[in-house]
Amino acid sequence: VWDLILLYMHPIVLLMAFSRTW
C-alpha cells in the first residue's frame, strides 16, 4: 500500500519542489 502512496505522492512533491524554485 505504501508503495502506491509513494508512487502517487512522488510526482506531487516533485512538482511542488519544482514550482518552489521558480
Biopython code that builds the backbone (N, CA, C, O; Angstrom):
import numpy as np
from Bio.PDB.StructureBuilder import StructureBuilder

atoms = [
    (1, "VAL", "N", (0.844, -1.209, 0.000)),
    (1, "VAL", "CA", (0.000, 0.000, 0.000)),
    (1, "VAL", "C", (0.878, 1.257, 0.000)),
    (1, "VAL", "O", (0.604, 2.228, -0.705)),
    (2, "TRP", "N", (1.932, 1.210, 0.805)),
    (2, "TRP", "CA", (2.820, 2.388, 0.902)),
    (2, "TRP", "C", (3.495, 2.682, -0.426)),
    (2, "TRP", "O", (3.742, 3.837, -0.772)),
    (3, "ASP", "N", (3.791, 1.609, -1.173)),
    (3, "ASP", "CA", (4.433, 1.808, -2.472)),
    (3, "ASP", "C", (3.522, 2.604, -3.402)),
    (3, "ASP", "O", (3.980, 3.458, -4.161)),
    (4, "LEU", "N", (2.235, 2.312, -3.330)),
    (4, "LEU", "CA", (1.274, 3.007, -4.184)),
    (4, "LEU", "C", (1.161, 4.474, -3.777)),
    (4, "LEU", "O", (1.079, 5.361, -4.627)),
    (5, "ILE", "N", (1.158, 4.715, -2.465)),
    (5, "ILE", "CA", (1.062, 6.095, -1.967)),
    (5, "ILE", "C", (2.292, 6.894, -2.376)),
    (5, "ILE", "O", (2.189, 8.030, -2.840)),
    (6, "LEU", "N", (3.454, 6.279, -2.196)),
    (6, "LEU", "CA", (4.698, 6.967, -2.566)),
    (6, "LEU", "C", (4.734, 7.237, -4.060)),
    (6, "LEU", "O", (5.218, 8.279, -4.502)),
    (7, "LEU", "N", (4.219, 6.294, -4.829)),
    (7, "LEU", "CA", (4.206, 6.445, -6.281)),
    (7, "LEU", "C", (3.309, 7.615, -6.687)),
    (7, "LEU", "O", (3.586, 8.316, -7.661)),
    (8, "TYR", "N", (2.225, 7.813, -5.921)),
    (8, "TYR", "CA", (1.305, 8.898, -6.229)),
    (8, "TYR", "C", (1.796, 10.229, -5.680)),
    (8, "TYR", "O", (1.560, 11.283, -6.271)),
    (9, "MET", "N", (2.490, 10.168, -4.531)),
    (9, "MET", "CA", (2.932, 11.400, -3.887)),
    (9, "MET", "C", (4.220, 11.932, -4.496)),
    (9, "MET", "O", (4.469, 13.137, -4.458)),
    (10, "HIS", "N", (5.044, 11.048, -5.060)),
    (10, "HIS", "CA", (6.335, 11.466, -5.602)),
    (10, "HIS", "C", (6.203, 12.566, -6.660)),
    (10, "HIS", "O", (6.900, 13.577, -6.571)),
    (11, "PRO", "N", (5.333, 12.399, -7.656)),
    (11, "PRO", "CA", (5.184, 13.445, -8.681)),
    (11, "PRO", "C", (4.685, 14.752, -8.080)),
    (11, "PRO", "O", (5.093, 15.829, -8.514)),
    (12, "ILE", "N", (3.808, 14.667, -7.090)),
    (12, "ILE", "CA", (3.257, 15.873, -6.461)),
    (12, "ILE", "C", (4.350, 16.623, -5.717)),
    (12, "ILE", "O", (4.471, 17.843, -5.834)),
    (13, "VAL", "N", (5.149, 15.878, -4.946)),
    (13, "VAL", "CA", (6.236, 16.506, -4.189)),
    (13, "VAL", "C", (7.261, 17.104, -5.148)),
    (13, "VAL", "O", (7.793, 18.190, -4.920)),
    (14, "LEU", "N", (7.521, 16.371, -6.221)),
    (14, "LEU", "CA", (8.481, 16.862, -7.210)),
    (14, "LEU", "C", (7.957, 18.136, -7.863)),
    (14, "LEU", "O", (8.718, 19.071, -8.113)),
    (15, "LEU", "N", (6.662, 18.167, -8.136)),
    (15, "LEU", "CA", (6.058, 19.333, -8.766)),
    (15, "LEU", "C", (6.099, 20.527, -7.815)),
    (15, "LEU", "O", (6.364, 21.654, -8.233)),
    (16, "MET", "N", (5.836, 20.271, -6.542)),
    (16, "MET", "CA", (5.863, 21.338, -5.543)),
    (16, "MET", "C", (7.275, 21.898, -5.398)),
    (16, "MET", "O", (7.466, 23.112, -5.318)),
    (17, "ALA", "N", (8.254, 21.010, -5.365)),
    (17, "ALA", "CA", (9.646, 21.445, -5.237)),
    (17, "ALA", "C", (10.075, 22.207, -6.491)),
    (17, "ALA", "O", (10.838, 23.170, -6.411)),
    (18, "PHE", "N", (9.582, 21.771, -7.643)),
    (18, "PHE", "CA", (9.928, 22.419, -8.902)),
    (18, "PHE", "C", (9.310, 23.813, -8.983)),
    (18, "PHE", "O", (9.961, 24.760, -9.423)),
    (19, "SER", "N", (8.065, 23.935, -8.560)),
    (19, "SER", "CA", (7.387, 25.225, -8.612)),
    (19, "SER", "C", (7.975, 26.176, -7.576)),
    (19, "SER", "O", (7.912, 27.394, -7.744)),
    (20, "ARG", "N", (8.540, 25.633, -6.518)),
    (20, "ARG", "CA", (9.120, 26.472, -5.465)),
    (20, "ARG", "C", (10.395, 27.146, -5.970)),
    (20, "ARG", "O", (10.700, 28.273, -5.581)),
    (21, "THR", "N", (11.133, 26.460, -6.832)),
    (21, "THR", "CA", (12.379, 27.020, -7.349)),
    (21, "THR", "C", (12.078, 28.158, -8.323)),
    (21, "THR", "O", (12.905, 29.055, -8.489)),
    (22, "TRP", "N", (10.923, 28.140, -8.964)),
    (22, "TRP", "CA", (10.558, 29.184, -9.905)),
    (22, "TRP", "C", (10.121, 30.434, -9.174)),
    (22, "TRP", "O", (9.773, 31.431, -9.807)),
]
sb = StructureBuilder()
sb.init_structure("model")
sb.init_model(0)
sb.init_chain("A")
sb.init_seg("    ")
for serial, (resi, resn, name, xyz) in enumerate(atoms, 1):
    if name == "N":
        sb.init_residue(resn, " ", resi, " ")
    sb.init_atom(name, np.array(xyz, "f"), 0.0, 1.0, " ", f" {name:<3s}", serial, name[0])
structure = sb.get_structure()
